Amino acid sequence: MITAEISADRPLNRALIVDDHPLFCDALSMTLRVVAGITQVETASRLDEALVRLDRAPAPDLVVLDLNLPDVDGLDGLVRLRLAAPLVPVLVVSSLDDARVIGAALRAGAMGFVPKHAHRDVYLAAIEAVRASRRFLPEGYAPEAAGPSEGEEVVARLGLLTRQQARILQLICEGKLNKQIAWELSIAETTVKAHVTAIMRKLGVLSRTQAVLMAKQAQFAQLLPEGG
């Protein structure tokens, strides 16, 4: 296993597993409780169920996410989770474990990646890495030489936005001016301008028009959680 240093320790007492396979959820729930010492484990079979759970208090300390869900496509679920709860680490557990998928998941904000067929000790190592605020990568992973596709790069960049920035980008896509956005979000126009500058920097674009085109390319509005 490979881990990369990020920051400081974090408590992991509550976990949310997002996966539509009941037997796998049961097995992983037991692993998290017995082996990793996580005391409260909830499950959701669809992404929309997970987003509803994230809106309730207390928030989970960890989300374990399968990329293959009935109501999302590819990395969409990961991006939507990161927008809905940017402070909650997401550990991707998937049977799609080639280097390109792993790299794309990490660029979209995953804290780590575990192949679904991995042994129990790998899951434990991944949980311990997240608990210590270290990124976790599977044994033998090497970044793909060809790099991400254009679509994956766009999704990864959108995943860097905060929830407020994502909402502002959505309003920009609707044709709203800074003054209108400020009024709708009840913030100062100067704050909107600062957010717009940060959005363009994170997306690697030089204009609002380019930001809108990038958002439309990734069907950005479909990635947002209900209510922005």
N, C-alpha and C positions, 0 to 999 in steps of 0.2 A: 504494500500500500504506500501511496505517496501523499504527504500532507504539505501544505504551504502555510507559513505563519501569516496571520492576519492581525489579531489584537489580543484582548484579554479574555479571561474565563467568563462563562455565562451559565446561569442555572437552566437545567432542562428537566422540568417536572411534568409538563403537559405537552402532549404531542397530538397532532392531527394527521391521520393517514388518508390520503386521497387516492383511491384505487377502486376499480369496479369488479375486482375478483374477490368474493367473500372469503374463500379459503386462504388466499394469500394475506388478506387483511387480518384474519384470525391468527395466522402464524406469526406475522410481523408484530402484531399487538403483543403477543406472548413474549416474543424476543425483546421488545422494547421494555416490557415490564420486568421480566425475570433477569435478563442479561444486562440491560443498560440501566436499570434502576429508575425508569420513568414511571411515575405512579399513576398518571391519568392519561389514557389513550382513547381518542375518539376516532371514528372513521366517517368518510363521506365517499359515495360511489360516483359522484359527479362534481364538476368544478363549481357549478352554481350552489350546491349544498355547502361546499367548503367556504365560499365567499360569504354566505349567510352566517356560518359559524364564526368567521373572522370578525364579523360585525358585533359579536356578543362578547361581553367581558366574563371572565378573563380571557385574553388572547392566548393561543397556544405558544409555547416556547420554541416549537419546532413543527414544520410541516414536512411530511414525507410524501412526495408527489410522483405518481406514475404519469408519463407523458401521453400515454394512450388512453384517453377517456372518451366516453360517449358524446360529450358536449363540447369538446375542443379539438383542435387540429395542431399537431406538432408542438411547437414551443408556446403557443397562445396561452395555454393554461399557466405556464410558469410566469410569463409576462404579466398576466392579469393578477396572479397572486402577489407578485412583487409590487405592483401598483397599489393593490388593496392593503397590503401589510408590509411595507418596505423594511421594517425593523425585525420581522420574524424570519429566521434563516430557513431556507428551503433545501432539503436533501432530495435529489432526484433519484428514484429507484425505477429502472426501466430495463426491459429486455432488448431495447434498441441501444446497444452498447458499443458501436463502432466509434472510432476516434472523432469523426466529424460530428456525430450527435453529441458526444461528451463535450467537445469544444464549444459547440453552439449553446448547450445548456449552461456552461460556465460563463460564457459571454453574456447570456441573458439574465445572469444574476444568481444562479444556483450556488449554494455553499459547498456542495459536493455531489458526487455521482457514484451510485452503487449499482452494478449489474444485478438484475433481479435474481439470477441463479446463484449469486454469491453465497458462501458459507456464513454461518452465524457469526464467526469471529470477525469477518469483514464488516458486517453491519455494526458490531460492537466498536470496531476501530473507527468507523465513520461517525458514530454518535460521540465517541470520545473526542474526535477531532473537532466536531462542531461545538461540543461543550467547552473546548479550549480555544474556541474562535479561530480554528485553523481550517483552511479549505482541504477537502478530502478528494483524492483522485484514485481510481482503481489501479491495481498492480499492472504494470506494463503499458500504461497510457502514455502516448507521445502525441503532442499536437500535430494535427494533420498538415502535411507539407503544402497542400494546395490552398489552405486557408478557407475561411467561411465563404459560402455563396453570398451573392448580393442581398438576397432576401433575408438570410440569417443575420447578416451584418446589420440590416435595417432593424430587425426585431431586437437584436442585442442593444443597439443604440437607444431604441425606445424604452428598453428595460432599465436604462440608467436614470430615467426621469423620476422625480418624486411624484407623489399623488397630486399635489397642487399643480406641478408643472404639466402633468398629463391632462388635468382638467383644463388648464389654460390652452394647451395645444388643441384640445378638442374644440374649444370656443373659437380659436383662430381658424380652424378648419371650417367652422360654421360662418366665417366671414365677419366675426365680431372685431371691433376696434379696441385698442387698449382701454379707452374710457368706458366702453360698454362692458368689457371684461371686469374692470375694477368695480363697476356698479353691481354687476351680477354676483361677484364673489365677496363684496363688501370689504375690499382692500384698497389701498392707495394706488393711484395710477403709476407712481414711481416704482411701487413694488411689482406691478405687472410688467413694467419695462425691464426690471432686473431679472424677473423670471424668464421673459422672452429671450433676453441675452443668454441666460444659462441654458435654455432649451436649444438655441441655435448652436451653442458651443458643444453641448453633449451630442447633438445630431451631426455635427461636423458640416453645417451649412452656413451660408452667408446672408440669407434672407428669409423672411416669413414665407414667401412663395415656395422656396425650396423645402422648408419644413413641412408645409402642407402637402407638397408632392410626395415627400418621403412617408408621411403619415398615411396618405391614401394608398401608396404602394403596399404598405403592410396591413391595410384594412384596419387602421388604428382604432376607429370607433368601436369595432367589434371586440377589441382587446380590453376595453375599459370595463370595470365592474359596474353594476347597476348604480345609477346616481352619480357617476363620475368618480 
